[in-house]
Amino acid sequence: MHNTAIPMLFLLSGLAWAAPPANFDSPAAISAGQKRFNQNCVYCHGNAGSGGKGAPLQGRDDLPPQYLFDTISNGKTRGALQMPPWKEAFSPQEIWELSAYIHSLRAPASTAAPAR
C-alpha cells in the first residue's frame, strides 16, 4: 500500500494542470504571461508574437490552451529549429500564464452581423 501512494500522488498532482485554471484568461494572467514572454520568447517569436526564428503566434486560432501549455512545457522541433522545453524553468502556473498571453494574441472574434 505504501509503495503505491507516492506514484499516485505524482499522478494526481500532474492531473491538476491538465486543464487551464479558472482564471486562465484573466487580465492578471495575461499580463504576467506577457512579461514572461517579453523576457524569454521575443527573441524567437518576435514582439507580440509577430514571428521570427520561431513561428508567428499573432492571429492564430489553431492554438488551443492545452496545446500551448504542452508545447511550452515539452518544446517542439520544426525542421532544423528547436523550441526548448520550459517545464524545468517555469512552474505550471507560469506556463499557463504564458499560454494565456499567447492565446490572447489570436484573431479577434468577428463582430460583423451574420449575412442574411
Backbone as a ProteinNet text record, in pm:
[ID]
protein_1_A
[PRIMARY]
MHNTAIPMLFLLSGLAWAAPPANFDSPAAISAGQKRFNQNCVYCHGNAGSGGKGAPLQGRDDLPPQYLFDTISNGKTRGALQMPPWKEAFSPQEIWELSAYIHSLRAPASTAAPAR
[TERTIARY]
82.6	0	86.6	186.6	272.4	347.3	387.5	462.5	378.4	248.4	163.7	115.3	127.1	77	159.2	288.8	374.8	349.3	352.8	323.8	184.6	87	-48.1	-51.1	24.8	32	87.6	194.4	250.9	152.6	81.9	-17.1	-126	-175.7	-281.7	-232.3	-108.8	-57.8	-41.6	-8.7	2.2	-132.1	-234.9	-368.4	-423.4	-372.5	-422.4	-396.7	-298.4	-264.9	-307.4	-393.2	-434.4	-529.4	-594.6	-687.6	-650.6	-682	-649.8	-715.1	-646.5	-707	-826.8	-909.1	-1031.5	-1001.8	-889.4	-855.3	-766.4	-773.9	-684.7	-678.6	-791.8	-792.4	-813.6	-777.3	-791.9	-686.3	-715.5	-615.4	-483.9	-491.4	-369	-284.3	-347.5	-273.3	-211.6	-288	-237.5	-120.3	-131.9	-24.5	102.5	87.2	203.6	267.4	184.2	235.6	307.4	254.9	318.6	457.4	469.7	600.9	699.9	655.5	743.4	777.3	679.2	701.3	807.1	793.2	888	1029.3	1040.5	1171.7	1233.9	1151.4	1203.6	1171.3	1070.8	1020.8	1036.3	1053.4	1058.5	1171.5	1283.2	1398.2	1360.2	1283.8	1244.3	1107.2	1012.9	875.2	839	931	907.4	821.6	822.9	739.6	593.4	523.6	381	353.8	451.2	431	425.2	490.3	483.4	563.8	648	725.7	869.5	950.3	1093.3	1154	1252.9	1308.8	1201.6	1117.6	1007.7	880.5	783.4	655.6	586.8	517.1	435.6	318.5	281	174.4	53.8	67.3	-43.5	-150.8	-274.9	-385.9	-411.2	-361.8	-375.9	-492.3	-584.3	-697.9	-674.3	-558.8	-530.8	-441.2	-439.5	-354.5	-439.3	-508.2	-589.5	-501.5	-558.2	-479.5	-398	-457	-383.6	-265.1	-282	-172.3	-58.1	-92.4	9.7	84.8	10.2	72.5	167.7	121.2	203.4	327.7	312.1	425.2	528.5	483.2	576.6	646.3	571.5	628.7	732.3	698.2	778.9	865.9	849.5	926.4	871	935.3	887.7	1001.1	1003.6	1100.2	1025.6	1075.4	1017.9	1134.4	1151.7	1266.5	1394.5	1484.3	1610.6	1597.3	1483.7	1464.1	1405.8	1451.7	1400.5	1362.6	1240.7	1199.8	1229.4	1303.4	1337.4	1216.7	1219.8	1115.1	1139.4	1032.4	1043.6	991.6	951.9	891.2	986.7	1115.7	1211.6	1238.2	1212.5	1239.8	1119.8	999.6	878	787.2	713.6	613	493.9	407.6	286.6	204.6	194.7	119.3	182.3	313.5	381.4	362.3	359.7	335.5	192	96.8	-41.6	-52	22.9	20.7	76.9	186.7	239.5	135.3	72	-31.5	-146.1	-184.3	-293.4	-255.9	-133.2	-90.6	-91.3	-31.7	-27	-168.4	-253.7	-392.7	-463.1	-424.4	-486.9	-447.1	-343.8	-298.4	-377.6	-467.6	-543.1	-627.6	-675.8	-758	-881.6	-915.3	-1035.2	-1160.2	-1256.3	-1383.1	-1448.7	-1507.3	-1573.3	-1694.6	-1709.5	-1825.2	-1926.2	-1900.4	-1991.9	-2121.6	-2229.4	-2359.2	-2360.7	-2424.8	-2430.2	-2504.5	-2461.3	-2527	-2666.6	-2757.5	-2896.4	-2930.7
-119.5	0	125.3	126.3	243.6	272.3	169.1	187	247.8	229.7	284.3	425.1	468.3	601.1	712	697	801.4	818.7	712.1	732.4	790.3	748.2	800.7	950.2	992.7	1134.4	1213.5	1163.3	1231.8	1232.9	1124.3	1117.6	1221.2	1227.6	1323.6	1467	1492.6	1628.9	1670.2	1577.5	1608.3	1638.1	1571	1593.3	1729.8	1788.1	1918.5	2024.9	2003.8	2102.4	2057	1956.4	1903.5	1997.5	2085.4	2179.9	2320.9	2419.4	2557.1	2592.8	2670.8	2713.6	2804.5	2820.1	2900.5	3043.8	3097.7	3236.7	3245	3145.8	3136.3	3265.1	3322	3439.4	3570.4	3570.9	3693.6	3795.3	3923.3	4025.3	4006.1	3962	3941.8	3828.8	3718.9	3606	3645.9	3716.4	3759.7	3856.3	3948.9	4045.4	3975.7	3882.2	3807.5	3727.5	3667.7	3592.1	3680.7	3800.3	3893.9	3933.6	3959.3	3993.8	3879.5	3758.7	3641.9	3620.2	3639.1	3625.9	3726.5	3851	3955.6	3927.3	3857	3824.7	3700.1	3608.6	3477.6	3432.2	3488.2	3431.6	3523.4	3652.8	3751.8	3723.7	3676.2	3653.4	3564.5	3461.5	3369.9	3402.7	3441.8	3459.2	3603.3	3697.4	3836.6	3911.9	4044.4	4129.1	4093.5	4077	4042.4	3919.7	3829.3	3704.9	3720.9	3825	3852.8	3754.1	3674.5	3574	3615.9	3521.4	3541.2	3404.9	3368.9	3233.6	3130.3	3166.1	3079.2	3116.3	3032.3	3053	3180.5	3249.5	3363	3311.6	3390.4	3349.4	3442.5	3555.5	3650.9	3598.1	3625.7	3596	3449.1	3362.3	3218.3	3164.2	3101.5	3037.7	2888.7	2839.9	2696.4	2659.2	2742.4	2717.2	2714	2603.3	2596	2596.9	2636.9	2648.8	2524.2	2407.1	2286.1	2261.4	2287.1	2272.2	2367.7	2491.9	2589	2541.9	2498.9	2451.5	2335.6	2238.3	2120.4	2157.4	2245.9	2285.1	2364.2	2456.8	2533.5	2439.6	2350	2256.9	2164.1	2105.8	1998.1	2038.5	2160.2	2204.1	2147.1	2183.3	2138	2149.6	2056.9	2061.7	2091.6	2189.2	2224.5	2235.7	2132.7	2129.6	2129.5	2222.1	2231.8	2316.2	2382.3	2468	2388.5	2420.9	2354.2	2456.7	2444	2522	2434.9	2488	2405.4	2382.6	2275.7	2257.3	2354.7	2412.7	2511.7	2460.7	2333.5	2282.7	2281.9	2283.3	2288.8	2433	2527.8	2668.5	2740.1	2698.6	2765.9	2668.9	2722.1	2642.1	2621.1	2524	2508.6	2637.8	2709.5	2835.5	2934.7	2945	3037.4	2995.9	2866.2	2818.1	2848.3	2834	2871.1	3020.4	3102.7	3247.5	3278.4	3213.9	3229.9	3186.1	3074.3	3023.2	3123.1	3183.8	3282.3	3402.3	3449.6	3563.6	3527.4	3414.8	3374	3353	3293.2	3271.6	3405	3507.5	3639.7	3705.6	3655	3711.4	3658.2	3563.5	3503.3	3609.1	3573.4	3665.3	3702.6	3830.8	3870.3	3811.5	3782.5	3729.7	3834.8	3790.2	3882.2	3944.7	4074.6	4143.7	4180	4135.9	4166.9	4088.4	4149.8	4082.2	3970.5	3858.9	3749.1	3791	3736.2	3766.2	3707.1	3776.8	3726.8	3685.9
0	0	0	83.8	95.1	-35.6	-108.1	-232.1	-343.7	-342.4	-448.9	-418.1	-294.9	-258.2	-323.5	-328.1	-385.2	-534.8	-616.5	-759.2	-782.5	-703.1	-719.4	-688.9	-589.1	-556.2	-673.7	-736.4	-852.6	-968.4	-988.2	-1094.8	-1072	-950.8	-920.3	-930	-888.8	-898.2	-1043.9	-1132.1	-1274.1	-1336	-1289.9	-1344.1	-1306.8	-1200.4	-1157.9	-1263.8	-1348.5	-1450.7	-1589.5	-1598.2	-1727.3	-1799.9	-1729.8	-1791.7	-1746.6	-1828.9	-1788.4	-1655.1	-1572.8	-1446.5	-1472.1	-1372.4	-1385.9	-1428.2	-1385.1	-1418.4	-1542.6	-1629.4	-1744.8	-1825.6	-1858.8	-1946.5	-1870.9	-1743.4	-1665.5	-1708.8	-1694.2	-1727.8	-1651.6	-1526.8	-1447.9	-1506.1	-1545.4	-1603.3	-1737.2	-1818.9	-1949.7	-1932	-1839	-1813.8	-1764.7	-1672.6	-1622.5	-1735.6	-1819.5	-1933.2	-2033.7	-2054.4	-2147.2	-2097.3	-1969.1	-1912.5	-1933.3	-1904.8	-1920.3	-2067.5	-2155.2	-2299.5	-2345	-2301.2	-2341.5	-2291.1	-2180.6	-2124.3	-2186.8	-2236	-2275.3	-2417.1	-2478.9	-2604.6	-2725.3	-2699.9	-2807.6	-2906.1	-2857.5	-2945.2	-3063.7	-3038.9	-3147.3	-3206.6	-3122.5	-3169.5	-3202.4	-3184.2	-3221.5	-3121.3	-3134.6	-3049.2	-3069.2	-2959	-2961	-3047.7	-3054.6	-3128.1	-3278.5	-3331.3	-3475.1	-3559.6	-3496.7	-3569.3	-3588	-3622.5	-3642	-3667.2	-3587.2	-3596.3	-3561.4	-3466.4	-3425.1	-3498.9	-3487.1	-3556	-3508.8	-3600.2	-3556.8	-3473.1	-3375.2	-3283.9	-3290.1	-3356.3	-3367.6	-3461.8	-3426.2	-3515.7	-3540.8	-3456.1	-3477.1	-3396.1	-3465.1	-3398.6	-3377.1	-3419.9	-3413.8	-3296.2	-3192.8	-3076.6	-2949.3	-2924	-2802.2	-2677.1	-2564.8	-2441.4	-2405.8	-2414.7	-2376.4	-2469.3	-2597.9	-2693.3	-2658	-2625.4	-2587	-2463.1	-2362.6	-2238.6	-2266.8	-2344	-2374	-2454.3	-2551.7	-2636	-2556.5	-2474.8	-2391.9	-2293.1	-2235	-2137	-2198.3	-2312.3	-2369.4	-2487	-2536.9	-2652.1	-2780.9	-2891.2	-3021.7	-3122.3	-3215.8	-3324.8	-3453.3	-3526.8	-3657.4	-3754.8	-3835.3	-3925	-3843.5	-3876.3	-3803.5	-3676.4	-3660.4	-3543.4	-3427.7	-3309.6	-3190.8	-3085.7	-3036	-2920	-2798.6	-2702.6	-2586.5	-2496.2	-2420	-2318.9	-2203.6	-2153.7	-2045.9	-1912.3	-1905.4	-1781.7	-1663.2	-1688.7	-1578.4	-1534.8	-1622.8	-1593.1	-1531.5	-1569.2	-1524.4	-1451.2	-1356.3	-1286.1	-1379.6	-1349	-1430.6	-1437.5	-1327.4	-1328.7	-1426.3	-1425.7	-1516.7	-1662.4	-1687.5	-1824.2	-1865.5	-1773.5	-1806.1	-1833.9	-1761.3	-1786.9	-1925.6	-1961.7	-2097.7	-2199.9	-2173.6	-2264.1	-2276.6	-2165	-2166.8	-2253.2	-2239.3	-2321.1	-2469.6	-2504	-2644.8	-2697.8	-2617.8	-2658.7	-2681.7	-2606.1	-2622.4	-2754.3	-2819.7	-2947.5	-3066.4	-3041.8	-3151.9	-3222.6	-3338.2	-3416.8	-3335.8	-3333.1	-3258.4	-3322.9	-3239.1	-3290.4	-3378.4	-3484	-3576	-3508.5	-3527	-3469.4	-3577.2	-3699.3	-3808.9	-3792.2	-3834.1	-3828.6	-3932.1	-3900.1	-3996.5	-4123.3	-4235.3	-4363.5	-4364.2	-4429.9	-4436.5	-4575.2
[MASK]
++++++++++++++++++++++++++++++++++++++++++++++++++++++++++++++++++++++++++++++++++++++++++++++++++++++++++++++++++++

